[in-house]
Each structure stands twice: as C-alpha cells, then as structure tokens.
Amino acid sequence: SELLPATRDVVRLLRSARPDMPAAAHGIGLAARVTTPVTREDLTALLARLAARHAALRTAVVPGPDGPRLRVDRAPAGPLLRWTTVTGPDDPGPGERLSALLEEPFDLAEQPLWRFEFVDGGERGRYLLLGAHHAVSDLQSLLLVAAEIDAELSGTPLD
C-alpha cells in the first residue's frame, strides 16, 4: 500500500457530507446494456485488468495525523463483480437495481469504493451497473471506465 495526502477535492467532498444524508447521495453510477455475450469469468478478468490500470479502484480514504489520506493498494481487497440472474417479470429494472447498489453505505477506509453488478435477465436483457463513492470518482471517470469495459467487450485488448 501507498499512503498519499488526500486531494483538496476529496477533502472538500468529505467535508460536505452531513450525518443525515442518505448513503446513496455519496455515490455516482450508471447502467449500461450489455449485448456482447460474456461469462462471469471473462468479466471478472476484465475488471481485474481495469483495476490494475486505475488506482481509483484500489483506493480507500483513511484517517491520518493531519487529515484524510488516500491508501492505494496493489490489488483490490476483494471481488469487484456481483453477478445476479433474474428470471421473473417482477424483478426490478436497471434504475431500481442501480439505486439499491448505491444505497448500501461505503466504508471509506475499505476499498474498493467502486461497485460492479452484472444483471443477467436472459431474453429480457443483460446490463452492467457500475457505481462509485464520489470521493474516488466523478462522471468523467465513470464514463472512462464504462468506455474501457465496452472496448474490451468489443474485442479490443487494453494494456
């Protein structure tokens, strides 16, 4: 692990959080339809390569003697991918699932502060939900990660 001073933006975002704010207010996310056939193993490997390229997927925010620090680890602390198979017509759609994914509070001191859930609805569709705590992501970063996932699913290997 490497400890780095938290950036001014991270400190500002952390200070803006109020105790009465819902956990989902601290996250940003999106849902993307997946039309390319993909297995759990392939998507897990893709996310491992993504985490190797992007430190934000391996970063936690920990207390330091003079304020918050960013702890960047060499590898994710646990699996990045959640895989859900849905079969019934009453199963929640992508919007409801994305809300649920971000409602669970993030523990800033434990990475990953990103969440990925692949939802396999069979003929009803398949989609990938991705979200992150706003301390380690913004819309531009989320779109970059989504674009890299799309590139790899389309057959373009990334270093």
Protein Blocks (a to p, Z undefined) as FASTA:
>chain_A
ZZddddfklmmmmmmpcfklcfklmpccdddddfbdcdfklmmmmmmmmmmmmmklmccc
dddfkbccddddfbdfbdfbdcdddfbfkbccfklmmmmmmmpccdfkbccfbdcdddde
hjnopcddddddfklgcfklmmmmmmmmmmmmnopacZZ
